């Protein structure tokens, strides 16, 4: 008999009240994420704009209905090409 439960593995737990940034995937408190998200998105846009055209990605979309989201026809077509496979 060996004691294999001496040190339990450290598993990061998802605490309630924490939300995952849809852009970078990191966890933030509900207060912090409201500050972080616009900054993170701005940063993402800057980084993305530095990339060569063929490496650019469509902007991550917030998993909520967005008001005032303006998409040009071209952007919609780009997203359709990248994303949807309708099953
Ligand atoms: Zn982020």
PDB file of the backbone (N, CA, C, O) and the ligand in Angstrom, with CONECT records:
HET     ZN  A 101       1
ATOM      1  N   UNK A   1       0.834  -1.213   0.000  1.00  0.00           N
ATOM      2  CA  UNK A   1       0.000   0.000   0.000  1.00  0.00           C
ATOM      3  C   UNK A   1       0.865   1.259   0.000  1.00  0.00           C
ATOM      4  O   UNK A   1       1.592   1.518   0.959  1.00  0.00           O
ATOM      5  N   UNK A   2       0.787   2.009  -1.036  1.00  0.00           N
ATOM      6  CA  UNK A   2       1.516   3.278  -1.049  1.00  0.00           C
ATOM      7  C   UNK A   2       0.548   4.453  -0.984  1.00  0.00           C
ATOM      8  O   UNK A   2      -0.566   4.393  -1.504  1.00  0.00           O
ATOM      9  N   UNK A   3       0.985   5.485  -0.354  1.00  0.00           N
ATOM     10  CA  UNK A   3       0.111   6.659  -0.236  1.00  0.00           C
ATOM     11  C   UNK A   3       0.336   7.581  -1.435  1.00  0.00           C
ATOM     12  O   UNK A   3       1.243   8.413  -1.440  1.00  0.00           O
ATOM     13  N   UNK A   4      -0.505   7.413  -2.437  1.00  0.00           N
ATOM     14  CA  UNK A   4      -0.332   8.214  -3.645  1.00  0.00           C
ATOM     15  C   UNK A   4      -1.113   9.535  -3.590  1.00  0.00           C
ATOM     16  O   UNK A   4      -0.993  10.375  -4.481  1.00  0.00           O
ATOM     17  N   UNK A   5      -1.899   9.701  -2.547  1.00  0.00           N
ATOM     18  CA  UNK A   5      -2.707  10.927  -2.442  1.00  0.00           C
ATOM     19  C   UNK A   5      -2.034  11.979  -1.556  1.00  0.00           C
ATOM     20  O   UNK A   5      -2.690  12.854  -0.990  1.00  0.00           O
ATOM     21  N   UNK A   6      -0.714  11.867  -1.453  1.00  0.00           N
ATOM     22  CA  UNK A   6       0.000  12.782  -0.579  1.00  0.00           C
ATOM     23  C   UNK A   6      -0.179  14.241  -1.012  1.00  0.00           C
ATOM     24  O   UNK A   6      -0.550  15.092  -0.203  1.00  0.00           O
ATOM     25  N   UNK A   7       0.086  14.523  -2.287  1.00  0.00           N
ATOM     26  CA  UNK A   7      -0.113  15.892  -2.759  1.00  0.00           C
ATOM     27  C   UNK A   7      -1.089  15.910  -3.928  1.00  0.00           C
ATOM     28  O   UNK A   7      -0.755  15.487  -5.035  1.00  0.00           O
ATOM     29  N   UNK A   8      -2.266  16.391  -3.679  1.00  0.00           N
ATOM     30  CA  UNK A   8      -3.257  16.436  -4.753  1.00  0.00           C
ATOM     31  C   UNK A   8      -2.833  17.410  -5.841  1.00  0.00           C
ATOM     32  O   UNK A   8      -2.200  18.423  -5.545  1.00  0.00           O
ATOM     33  N   UNK A   9      -3.169  17.125  -7.090  1.00  0.00           N
ATOM     34  CA  UNK A   9      -2.804  18.029  -8.182  1.00  0.00           C
ATOM     35  C   UNK A   9      -3.520  19.372  -8.061  1.00  0.00           C
ATOM     36  O   UNK A   9      -4.667  19.452  -7.619  1.00  0.00           O
ATOM     37  N   UNK A  10      -2.814  20.412  -8.464  1.00  0.00           N
ATOM     38  CA  UNK A  10      -3.407  21.747  -8.401  1.00  0.00           C
ATOM     39  C   UNK A  10      -4.180  22.016  -9.681  1.00  0.00           C
ATOM     40  O   UNK A  10      -3.597  22.160 -10.755  1.00  0.00           O
ATOM     41  N   UNK A  11      -5.461  22.080  -9.558  1.00  0.00           N
ATOM     42  CA  UNK A  11      -6.311  22.350 -10.714  1.00  0.00           C
ATOM     43  C   UNK A  11      -6.934  23.733 -10.540  1.00  0.00           C
ATOM     44  O   UNK A  11      -7.646  23.985  -9.569  1.00  0.00           O
ATOM     45  N   UNK A  12      -6.657  24.625 -11.493  1.00  0.00           N
ATOM     46  CA  UNK A  12      -7.277  25.948 -11.400  1.00  0.00           C
ATOM     47  C   UNK A  12      -8.785  25.842 -11.508  1.00  0.00           C
ATOM     48  O   UNK A  12      -9.308  25.318 -12.491  1.00  0.00           O
ATOM     49  N   UNK A  13      -9.466  26.327 -10.524  1.00  0.00           N
ATOM     50  CA  UNK A  13     -10.911  26.206 -10.515  1.00  0.00           C
ATOM     51  C   UNK A  13     -11.553  27.465 -11.086  1.00  0.00           C
ATOM     52  O   UNK A  13     -11.064  28.580 -10.904  1.00  0.00           O
ATOM     53  N   UNK A  14     -12.627  27.253 -11.761  1.00  0.00           N
ATOM     54  CA  UNK A  14     -13.381  28.392 -12.293  1.00  0.00           C
ATOM     55  C   UNK A  14     -14.282  28.938 -11.212  1.00  0.00           C
ATOM     56  O   UNK A  14     -15.317  28.362 -10.878  1.00  0.00           O
ATOM     57  N   UNK A  15     -13.864  30.053 -10.682  1.00  0.00           N
ATOM     58  CA  UNK A  15     -14.631  30.609  -9.589  1.00  0.00           C
ATOM     59  C   UNK A  15     -15.856  31.361 -10.094  1.00  0.00           C
ATOM     60  O   UNK A  15     -15.820  31.998 -11.146  1.00  0.00           O
ATOM     61  N   UNK A  16     -16.915  31.277  -9.345  1.00  0.00           N
ATOM     62  CA  UNK A  16     -18.093  32.052  -9.719  1.00  0.00           C
ATOM     63  C   UNK A  16     -17.795  33.536  -9.636  1.00  0.00           C
ATOM     64  O   UNK A  16     -17.032  33.976  -8.776  1.00  0.00           O
ATOM     65  N   UNK A  17     -18.391  34.298 -10.523  1.00  0.00           N
ATOM     66  CA  UNK A  17     -18.129  35.737 -10.546  1.00  0.00           C
ATOM     67  C   UNK A  17     -16.966  36.101 -11.442  1.00  0.00           C
ATOM     68  O   UNK A  17     -16.685  37.277 -11.670  1.00  0.00           O
ATOM     69  N   UNK A  18     -16.286  35.073 -11.953  1.00  0.00           N
ATOM     70  CA  UNK A  18     -15.206  35.324 -12.894  1.00  0.00           C
ATOM     71  C   UNK A  18     -15.696  35.042 -14.303  1.00  0.00           C
ATOM     72  O   UNK A  18     -16.439  34.096 -14.563  1.00  0.00           O
ATOM     73  N   UNK A  19     -15.245  35.903 -15.194  1.00  0.00           N
ATOM     74  CA  UNK A  19     -15.670  35.729 -16.578  1.00  0.00           C
ATOM     75  C   UNK A  19     -14.453  35.637 -17.482  1.00  0.00           C
ATOM     76  O   UNK A  19     -13.408  36.229 -17.211  1.00  0.00           O
ATOM     77  N   UNK A  20     -14.606  34.900 -18.535  1.00  0.00           N
ATOM     78  CA  UNK A  20     -13.510  34.691 -19.468  1.00  0.00           C
ATOM     79  C   UNK A  20     -13.606  35.724 -20.580  1.00  0.00           C
ATOM     80  O   UNK A  20     -14.656  35.902 -21.198  1.00  0.00           O
ATOM     81  N   UNK A  21     -12.503  36.390 -20.819  1.00  0.00           N
ATOM     82  CA  UNK A  21     -12.437  37.344 -21.917  1.00  0.00           C
ATOM     83  C   UNK A  21     -12.577  36.600 -23.239  1.00  0.00           C
ATOM     84  O   UNK A  21     -11.832  35.660 -23.516  1.00  0.00           O
ATOM     85  N   UNK A  22     -13.537  37.027 -24.049  1.00  0.00           N
ATOM     86  CA  UNK A  22     -13.780  36.309 -25.308  1.00  0.00           C
ATOM     87  C   UNK A  22     -12.696  36.576 -26.334  1.00  0.00           C
ATOM     88  O   UNK A  22     -12.646  35.921 -27.374  1.00  0.00           O
ATOM     89  N   UNK A  23     -11.833  37.529 -26.048  1.00  0.00           N
ATOM     90  CA  UNK A  23     -10.774  37.862 -26.996  1.00  0.00           C
ATOM     91  C   UNK A  23      -9.499  37.091 -26.691  1.00  0.00           C
ATOM     92  O   UNK A  23      -8.928  36.456 -27.578  1.00  0.00           O
ATOM     93  N   UNK A  24      -9.052  37.141 -25.448  1.00  0.00           N
ATOM     94  CA  UNK A  24      -7.783  36.505 -25.104  1.00  0.00           C
ATOM     95  C   UNK A  24      -7.961  35.238 -24.283  1.00  0.00           C
ATOM     96  O   UNK A  24      -7.009  34.474 -24.121  1.00  0.00           O
ATOM     97  N   UNK A  25      -9.166  34.998 -23.758  1.00  0.00           N
ATOM     98  CA  UNK A  25      -9.433  33.746 -23.063  1.00  0.00           C
ATOM     99  C   UNK A  25      -8.995  33.720 -21.606  1.00  0.00           C
ATOM    100  O   UNK A  25      -9.076  32.680 -20.952  1.00  0.00           O
ATOM    101  N   UNK A  26      -8.532  34.853 -21.094  1.00  0.00           N
ATOM    102  CA  UNK A  26      -8.124  34.883 -19.697  1.00  0.00           C
ATOM    103  C   UNK A  26      -9.315  35.208 -18.793  1.00  0.00           C
ATOM    104  O   UNK A  26     -10.327  35.753 -19.232  1.00  0.00           O
ATOM    105  N   UNK A  27      -9.157  34.856 -17.522  1.00  0.00           N
ATOM    106  CA  UNK A  27     -10.241  35.093 -16.571  1.00  0.00           C
ATOM    107  C   UNK A  27     -10.079  36.440 -15.878  1.00  0.00           C
ATOM    108  O   UNK A  27      -8.977  36.859 -15.526  1.00  0.00           O
ATOM    109  N   UNK A  28     -11.199  37.088 -15.700  1.00  0.00           N
ATOM    110  CA  UNK A  28     -11.217  38.367 -14.999  1.00  0.00           C
ATOM    111  C   UNK A  28     -12.438  38.412 -14.100  1.00  0.00           C
ATOM    112  O   UNK A  28     -13.436  37.731 -14.336  1.00  0.00           O
ATOM    113  N   UNK A  29     -12.332  39.232 -13.064  1.00  0.00           N
ATOM    114  CA  UNK A  29     -13.501  39.480 -12.238  1.00  0.00           C
ATOM    115  C   UNK A  29     -14.527  40.267 -13.033  1.00  0.00           C
ATOM    116  O   UNK A  29     -14.196  40.911 -14.028  1.00  0.00           O
ATOM    117  N   UNK A  30     -15.753  40.213 -12.594  1.00  0.00           N
ATOM    118  CA  UNK A  30     -16.827  40.845 -13.357  1.00  0.00           C
ATOM    119  C   UNK A  30     -16.618  42.361 -13.485  1.00  0.00           C
ATOM    120  O   UNK A  30     -17.065  42.974 -14.454  1.00  0.00           O
ATOM    121  N   UNK A  31     -15.952  42.943 -12.521  1.00  0.00           N
ATOM    122  CA  UNK A  31     -15.639  44.366 -12.633  1.00  0.00           C
ATOM    123  C   UNK A  31     -14.491  44.582 -13.617  1.00  0.00           C
ATOM    124  O   UNK A  31     -14.533  45.473 -14.466  1.00  0.00           O
ATOM    125  N   UNK A  32     -13.478  43.751 -13.482  1.00  0.00           N
ATOM    126  CA  UNK A  32     -12.267  43.923 -14.288  1.00  0.00           C
ATOM    127  C   UNK A  32     -12.530  43.722 -15.770  1.00  0.00           C
ATOM    128  O   UNK A  32     -11.960  44.416 -16.612  1.00  0.00           O
ATOM    129  N   UNK A  33     -13.395  42.772 -16.081  1.00  0.00           N
ATOM    130  CA  UNK A  33     -13.576  42.427 -17.489  1.00  0.00           C
ATOM    131  C   UNK A  33     -14.258  43.568 -18.246  1.00  0.00           C
ATOM    132  O   UNK A  33     -14.039  43.744 -19.444  1.00  0.00           O
ATOM    133  N   UNK A  34     -15.073  44.328 -17.547  1.00  0.00           N
ATOM    134  CA  UNK A  34     -15.710  45.474 -18.192  1.00  0.00           C
ATOM    135  C   UNK A  34     -14.683  46.513 -18.615  1.00  0.00           C
ATOM    136  O   UNK A  34     -14.858  47.224 -19.605  1.00  0.00           O
ATOM    137  N   UNK A  35     -13.604  46.582 -17.837  1.00  0.00           N
ATOM    138  CA  UNK A  35     -12.516  47.492 -18.187  1.00  0.00           C
ATOM    139  C   UNK A  35     -11.596  46.844 -19.212  1.00  0.00           C
ATOM    140  O   UNK A  35     -11.122  47.484 -20.152  1.00  0.00           O
ATOM    141  N   UNK A  36     -11.366  45.583 -19.004  1.00  0.00           N
ATOM    142  CA  UNK A  36     -10.390  44.873 -19.827  1.00  0.00           C
ATOM    143  C   UNK A  36     -10.846  44.694 -21.277  1.00  0.00           C
ATOM    144  O   UNK A  36     -10.069  44.920 -22.205  1.00  0.00           O
ATOM    145  N   UNK A  37     -12.080  44.297 -21.469  1.00  0.00           N
ATOM    146  CA  UNK A  37     -12.531  43.902 -22.806  1.00  0.00           C
ATOM    147  C   UNK A  37     -12.325  44.972 -23.881  1.00  0.00           C
ATOM    148  O   UNK A  37     -11.786  44.668 -24.945  1.00  0.00           O
ATOM    149  N   UNK A  38     -12.739  46.206 -23.630  1.00  0.00           N
ATOM    150  CA  UNK A  38     -12.506  47.219 -24.676  1.00  0.00           C
ATOM    151  C   UNK A  38     -11.027  47.422 -24.970  1.00  0.00           C
ATOM    152  O   UNK A  38     -10.634  47.638 -26.116  1.00  0.00           O
ATOM    153  N   UNK A  39     -10.208  47.350 -23.916  1.00  0.00           N
ATOM    154  CA  UNK A  39      -8.762  47.511 -24.098  1.00  0.00           C
ATOM    155  C   UNK A  39      -8.181  46.332 -24.847  1.00  0.00           C
ATOM    156  O   UNK A  39      -7.332  46.491 -25.724  1.00  0.00           O
ATOM    157  N   UNK A  40      -8.644  45.158 -24.495  1.00  0.00           N
ATOM    158  CA  UNK A  40      -8.156  43.942 -25.130  1.00  0.00           C
ATOM    159  C   UNK A  40      -8.532  43.929 -26.607  1.00  0.00           C
ATOM    160  O   UNK A  40      -7.732  43.541 -27.458  1.00  0.00           O
ATOM    161  N   UNK A  41      -9.738  44.349 -26.896  1.00  0.00           N
ATOM    162  CA  UNK A  41     -10.203  44.384 -28.275  1.00  0.00           C
ATOM    163  C   UNK A  41      -9.410  45.401 -29.087  1.00  0.00           C
ATOM    164  O   UNK A  41      -9.046  45.152 -30.236  1.00  0.00           O
ATOM    165  N   UNK A  42      -9.149  46.549 -28.470  1.00  0.00           N
ATOM    166  CA  UNK A  42      -8.349  47.579 -29.128  1.00  0.00           C
ATOM    167  C   UNK A  42      -6.952  47.050 -29.461  1.00  0.00           C
ATOM    168  O   UNK A  42      -6.429  47.264 -30.554  1.00  0.00           O
ATOM    169  N   UNK A  43      -6.377  46.365 -28.499  1.00  0.00           N
ATOM    170  CA  UNK A  43      -5.065  45.769 -28.677  1.00  0.00           C
ATOM    171  C   UNK A  43      -5.091  44.713 -29.782  1.00  0.00           C
ATOM    172  O   UNK A  43      -4.193  44.628 -30.621  1.00  0.00           O
ATOM    173  N   UNK A  44      -6.160  43.914 -29.745  1.00  0.00           N
ATOM    174  CA  UNK A  44      -6.314  42.871 -30.763  1.00  0.00           C
ATOM    175  C   UNK A  44      -6.375  43.499 -32.156  1.00  0.00           C
ATOM    176  O   UNK A  44      -5.755  43.009 -33.100  1.00  0.00           O
ATOM    177  N   UNK A  45      -7.127  44.583 -32.265  1.00  0.00           N
ATOM    178  CA  UNK A  45      -7.260  45.259 -33.571  1.00  0.00           C
ATOM    179  C   UNK A  45      -5.921  45.776 -34.073  1.00  0.00           C
ATOM    180  O   UNK A  45      -5.598  45.667 -35.256  1.00  0.00           O
ATOM    181  N   UNK A  46      -5.142  46.347 -33.144  1.00  0.00           N
ATOM    182  CA  UNK A  46      -3.830  46.872 -33.518  1.00  0.00           C
ATOM    183  C   UNK A  46      -2.920  45.744 -33.977  1.00  0.00           C
ATOM    184  O   UNK A  46      -2.257  45.840 -35.009  1.00  0.00           O
ATOM    185  N   UNK A  47      -2.901  44.672 -33.188  1.00  0.00           N
ATOM    186  CA  UNK A  47      -2.076  43.523 -33.542  1.00  0.00           C
ATOM    187  C   UNK A  47      -2.503  42.937 -34.882  1.00  0.00           C
ATOM    188  O   UNK A  47      -1.676  42.599 -35.730  1.00  0.00           O
ATOM    189  N   UNK A  48      -3.807  42.828 -35.044  1.00  0.00           N
ATOM    190  CA  UNK A  48      -4.336  42.231 -36.266  1.00  0.00           C
ATOM    191  C   UNK A  48      -4.027  43.087 -37.489  1.00  0.00           C
ATOM    192  O   UNK A  48      -3.772  42.569 -38.576  1.00  0.00           O
ATOM    193  N   UNK A  49      -4.054  44.401 -37.298  1.00  0.00           N
ATOM    194  CA  UNK A  49      -3.800  45.295 -38.421  1.00  0.00           C
ATOM    195  C   UNK A  49      -2.342  45.276 -38.850  1.00  0.00           C
ATOM    196  O   UNK A  49      -2.009  45.670 -39.968  1.00  0.00           O
ATOM    197  N   UNK A  50      -1.475  44.816 -37.955  1.00  0.00           N
ATOM    198  CA  UNK A  50      -0.053  44.694 -38.293  1.00  0.00           C
ATOM    199  C   UNK A  50       0.232  43.458 -39.138  1.00  0.00           C
ATOM    200  O   UNK A  50       1.249  43.369 -39.825  1.00  0.00           O
ATOM    201  N   UNK A  51      -0.686  42.519 -39.067  1.00  0.00           N
ATOM    202  CA  UNK A  51      -0.467  41.270 -39.785  1.00  0.00           C
ATOM    203  C   UNK A  51      -0.632  41.468 -41.286  1.00  0.00           C
ATOM    204  O   UNK A  51      -1.382  42.339 -41.729  1.00  0.00           O
ATOM    205  N   UNK A  52       0.071  40.658 -42.059  1.00  0.00           N
ATOM    206  CA  UNK A  52      -0.186  40.643 -43.498  1.00  0.00           C
ATOM    207  C   UNK A  52      -1.644  40.280 -43.771  1.00  0.00           C
ATOM    208  O   UNK A  52      -2.280  39.567 -42.995  1.00  0.00           O
ATOM    209  N   UNK A  53      -2.145  40.775 -44.867  1.00  0.00           N
ATOM    210  CA  UNK A  53      -3.573  40.664 -45.136  1.00  0.00           C
ATOM    211  C   UNK A  53      -4.081  39.223 -45.057  1.00  0.00           C
ATOM    212  O   UNK A  53      -5.168  38.965 -44.541  1.00  0.00           O
ATOM    213  N   UNK A  54      -3.293  38.304 -45.567  1.00  0.00           N
ATOM    214  CA  UNK A  54      -3.760  36.905 -45.599  1.00  0.00           C
ATOM    215  C   UNK A  54      -3.732  36.228 -44.231  1.00  0.00           C
ATOM    216  O   UNK A  54      -4.286  35.143 -44.056  1.00  0.00           O
ATOM    217  N   UNK A  55      -3.075  36.887 -43.252  1.00  0.00           N
ATOM    218  CA  UNK A  55      -3.041  36.306 -41.912  1.00  0.00           C
ATOM    219  C   UNK A  55      -4.060  36.946 -40.966  1.00  0.00           C
ATOM    220  O   UNK A  55      -4.264  36.479 -39.845  1.00  0.00           O
ATOM    221  N   UNK A  56      -4.682  38.001 -41.429  1.00  0.00           N
ATOM    222  CA  UNK A  56      -5.646  38.675 -40.561  1.00  0.00           C
ATOM    223  C   UNK A  56      -6.871  37.817 -40.327  1.00  0.00           C
ATOM    224  O   UNK A  56      -7.315  37.061 -41.192  1.00  0.00           O
ATOM    225  N   UNK A  57      -7.403  37.966 -39.119  1.00  0.00           N
ATOM    226  CA  UNK A  57      -8.576  37.181 -38.763  1.00  0.00           C
ATOM    227  C   UNK A  57      -9.767  38.079 -38.535  1.00  0.00           C
ATOM    228  O   UNK A  57      -9.613  39.246 -38.172  1.00  0.00           O
ATOM    229  N   UNK A  58     -10.952  37.545 -38.744  1.00  0.00           N
ATOM    230  CA  UNK A  58     -12.137  38.331 -38.417  1.00  0.00           C
ATOM    231  C   UNK A  58     -12.178  38.598 -36.923  1.00  0.00           C
ATOM    232  O   UNK A  58     -11.804  37.757 -36.105  1.00  0.00           O
ATOM    233  N   UNK A  59     -12.637  39.775 -36.601  1.00  0.00           N
ATOM    234  CA  UNK A  59     -12.674  40.192 -35.211  1.00  0.00           C
ATOM    235  C   UNK A  59     -13.506  39.235 -34.369  1.00  0.00           C
ATOM    236  O   UNK A  59     -14.597  38.841 -34.783  1.00  0.00           O
ATOM    237  N   UNK A  60     -13.007  38.854 -33.188  1.00  0.00           N
ATOM    238  CA  UNK A  60     -13.802  37.974 -32.336  1.00  0.00           C
ATOM    239  C   UNK A  60     -15.099  38.652 -31.938  1.00  0.00           C
ATOM    240  O   UNK A  60     -15.113  39.834 -31.592  1.00  0.00           O
ATOM    241  N   UNK A  61     -16.163  37.914 -31.987  1.00  0.00           N
ATOM    242  CA  UNK A  61     -17.449  38.519 -31.666  1.00  0.00           C
ATOM    243  C   UNK A  61     -17.865  38.165 -30.255  1.00  0.00           C
ATOM    244  O   UNK A  61     -17.687  37.037 -29.795  1.00  0.00           O
ATOM    245  N   UNK A  62     -18.417  39.143 -29.587  1.00  0.00           N
ATOM    246  CA  UNK A  62     -18.851  38.947 -28.223  1.00  0.00           C
ATOM    247  C   UNK A  62     -20.033  38.004 -28.188  1.00  0.00           C
ATOM    248  O   UNK A  62     -20.960  38.133 -28.988  1.00  0.00           O
ATOM    249  N   UNK A  63     -20.008  37.054 -27.264  1.00  0.00           N
ATOM    250  CA  UNK A  63     -21.107  36.076 -27.209  1.00  0.00           C
ATOM    251  C   UNK A  63     -22.376  36.646 -26.607  1.00  0.00           C
ATOM    252  O   UNK A  63     -22.961  36.080 -25.684  1.00  0.00           O
ATOM    253  N   UNK A  64     -22.780  37.765 -27.145  1.00  0.00           N
ATOM    254  CA  UNK A  64     -24.002  38.450 -26.720  1.00  0.00           C
ATOM    255  C   UNK A  64     -24.482  39.248 -27.919  1.00  0.00           C
ATOM    256  O   UNK A  64     -23.681  39.573 -28.796  1.00  0.00           O
ATOM    257  N   UNK A  65     -25.741  39.566 -27.980  1.00  0.00           N
ATOM    258  CA  UNK A  65     -26.221  40.423 -29.049  1.00  0.00           C
ATOM    259  C   UNK A  65     -25.550  41.789 -28.960  1.00  0.00           C
ATOM    260  O   UNK A  65     -25.542  42.411 -27.898  1.00  0.00           O
ATOM    261  N   UNK A  66     -24.997  42.248 -30.054  1.00  0.00           N
ATOM    262  CA  UNK A  66     -24.347  43.541 -30.060  1.00  0.00           C
ATOM    263  C   UNK A  66     -25.235  44.577 -30.730  1.00  0.00           C
ATOM    264  O   UNK A  66     -25.819  44.341 -31.787  1.00  0.00           O
ATOM    265  N   UNK A  67     -25.316  45.710 -30.090  1.00  0.00           N
ATOM    266  CA  UNK A  67     -26.014  46.818 -30.720  1.00  0.00           C
ATOM    267  C   UNK A  67     -25.003  47.674 -31.473  1.00  0.00           C
ATOM    268  O   UNK A  67     -23.860  47.829 -31.043  1.00  0.00           O
ATOM    269  N   UNK A  68     -25.432  48.216 -32.582  1.00  0.00           N
ATOM    270  CA  UNK A  68     -24.596  49.159 -33.310  1.00  0.00           C
ATOM    271  C   UNK A  68     -23.372  48.516 -33.941  1.00  0.00           C
ATOM    272  O   UNK A  68     -22.375  49.183 -34.218  1.00  0.00           O
ATOM    273  N   UNK A  69     -23.463  47.228 -34.161  1.00  0.00           N
ATOM    274  CA  UNK A  69     -22.357  46.566 -34.831  1.00  0.00           C
ATOM    275  C   UNK A  69     -22.502  46.756 -36.338  1.00  0.00           C
ATOM    276  O   UNK A  69     -23.467  46.303 -36.953  1.00  0.00           O
ATOM    277  N   UNK A  70     -21.527  47.431 -36.903  1.00  0.00           N
ATOM    278  CA  UNK A  70     -21.621  47.715 -38.323  1.00  0.00           C
ATOM    279  C   UNK A  70     -20.718  46.785 -39.114  1.00  0.00           C
ATOM    280  O   UNK A  70     -19.504  46.738 -38.916  1.00  0.00           O
ATOM    281  N   UNK A  71     -21.328  46.074 -39.984  1.00  0.00           N
ATOM    282  CA  UNK A  71     -20.563  45.211 -40.865  1.00  0.00           C
ATOM    283  C   UNK A  71     -20.802  45.632 -42.307  1.00  0.00           C
ATOM    284  O   UNK A  71     -21.935  45.829 -42.744  1.00  0.00           O
ATOM    285  N   UNK A  72     -19.711  45.762 -43.019  1.00  0.00           N
ATOM    286  CA  UNK A  72     -19.874  45.996 -44.446  1.00  0.00           C
ATOM    287  C   UNK A  72     -20.192  44.682 -45.133  1.00  0.00           C
ATOM    288  O   UNK A  72     -19.985  43.606 -44.571  1.00  0.00           O
ATOM    289  N   UNK A  73     -20.687  44.777 -46.333  1.00  0.00           N
ATOM    290  CA  UNK A  73     -20.987  43.557 -47.097  1.00  0.00           C
ATOM    291  C   UNK A  73     -19.756  42.682 -47.237  1.00  0.00           C
ATOM    292  O   UNK A  73     -19.822  41.455 -47.163  1.00  0.00           O
ATOM    293  N   UNK A  74     -18.644  43.343 -47.437  1.00  0.00           N
ATOM    294  CA  UNK A  74     -17.397  42.607 -47.624  1.00  0.00           C
ATOM    295  C   UNK A  74     -17.028  41.818 -46.370  1.00  0.00           C
ATOM    296  O   UNK A  74     -16.581  40.675 -46.463  1.00  0.00           O
ATOM    297  N   UNK A  75     -17.217  42.428 -45.195  1.00  0.00           N
ATOM    298  CA  UNK A  75     -16.904  41.752 -43.943  1.00  0.00           C
ATOM    299  C   UNK A  75     -17.828  40.566 -43.717  1.00  0.00           C
ATOM    300  O   UNK A  75     -17.400  39.510 -43.250  1.00  0.00           O
ATOM    301  N   UNK A  76     -19.076  40.748 -44.049  1.00  0.00           N
ATOM    302  CA  UNK A  76     -20.028  39.646 -43.906  1.00  0.00           C
ATOM    303  C   UNK A  76     -19.637  38.485 -44.812  1.00  0.00           C
ATOM    304  O   UNK A  76     -19.702  37.323 -44.410  1.00  0.00           O
ATOM    305  N   UNK A  77     -19.231  38.804 -46.031  1.00  0.00           N
ATOM    306  CA  UNK A  77     -18.809  37.751 -46.950  1.00  0.00           C
ATOM    307  C   UNK A  77     -17.553  37.062 -46.449  1.00  0.00           C
ATOM    308  O   UNK A  77     -17.421  35.843 -46.558  1.00  0.00           O
ATOM    309  N   UNK A  78     -16.630  37.842 -45.900  1.00  0.00           N
ATOM    310  CA  UNK A  78     -15.402  37.265 -45.357  1.00  0.00           C
ATOM    311  C   UNK A  78     -15.716  36.308 -44.233  1.00  0.00           C
ATOM    312  O   UNK A  78     -15.164  35.210 -44.166  1.00  0.00           O
ATOM    313  N   UNK A  79     -16.605  36.727 -43.349  1.00  0.00           N
ATOM    314  CA  UNK A  79     -16.981  35.860 -42.236  1.00  0.00           C
ATOM    315  C   UNK A  79     -17.649  34.585 -42.731  1.00  0.00           C
ATOM    316  O   UNK A  79     -17.418  33.498 -42.202  1.00  0.00           O
ATOM    317  N   UNK A  80     -18.469  34.737 -43.741  1.00  0.00           N
ATOM    318  CA  UNK A  80     -19.160  33.566 -44.280  1.00  0.00           C
ATOM    319  C   UNK A  80     -18.175  32.573 -44.858  1.00  0.00           C
ATOM    320  O   UNK A  80     -18.346  31.361 -44.732  1.00  0.00           O
ATOM    321  N   UNK A  81     -17.140  33.100 -45.496  1.00  0.00           N
ATOM    322  CA  UNK A  81     -16.124  32.214 -46.062  1.00  0.00           C
ATOM    323  C   UNK A  81     -15.357  31.472 -44.977  1.00  0.00           C
ATOM    324  O   UNK A  81     -15.095  30.274 -45.086  1.00  0.00           O
ATOM    325  N   UNK A  82     -15.003  32.213 -43.924  1.00  0.00           N
ATOM    326  CA  UNK A  82     -14.190  31.630 -42.852  1.00  0.00           C
ATOM    327  C   UNK A  82     -14.991  30.677 -41.983  1.00  0.00           C
ATOM    328  O   UNK A  82     -14.547  29.570 -41.678  1.00  0.00           O
ATOM    329  N   UNK A  83     -16.169  31.118 -41.593  1.00  0.00           N
ATOM    330  CA  UNK A  83     -16.905  30.426 -40.560  1.00  0.00           C
ATOM    331  C   UNK A  83     -17.812  29.310 -41.021  1.00  0.00           C
ATOM    332  O   UNK A  83     -17.417  28.149 -41.128  1.00  0.00           O
ATOM    333  N   UNK A  84     -19.018  29.696 -41.284  1.00  0.00           N
ATOM    334  CA  UNK A  84     -20.159  28.809 -41.311  1.00  0.00           C
ATOM    335  C   UNK A  84     -20.052  27.565 -42.177  1.00  0.00           C
ATOM    336  O   UNK A  84     -19.873  27.648 -43.392  1.00  0.00           O
ATOM    337  N   UNK A  85     -20.162  26.436 -41.547  1.00  0.00           N
ATOM    338  CA  UNK A  85     -20.533  25.243 -42.284  1.00  0.00           C
ATOM    339  C   UNK A  85     -21.883  24.799 -41.750  1.00  0.00           C
ATOM    340  O   UNK A  85     -21.988  24.294 -40.633  1.00  0.00           O
ATOM    341  N   UNK A  86     -22.890  24.989 -42.542  1.00  0.00           N
ATOM    342  CA  UNK A  86     -24.230  24.710 -42.057  1.00  0.00           C
ATOM    343  C   UNK A  86     -24.553  23.232 -42.132  1.00  0.00           C
ATOM    344  O   UNK A  86     -24.600  22.634 -43.207  1.00  0.00           O
ATOM    345  N   UNK A  87     -24.767  22.686 -41.005  1.00  0.00           N
ATOM    346  CA  UNK A  87     -25.153  21.281 -40.940  1.00  0.00           C
ATOM    347  C   UNK A  87     -26.644  21.155 -40.773  1.00  0.00           C
ATOM    348  O   UNK A  87     -27.165  20.042 -40.698  1.00  0.00           O
TER     349      UNK A  87
HETATM  350 ZN    ZN A 101      -8.727  39.885 -23.082  1.00  0.00          ZN
END
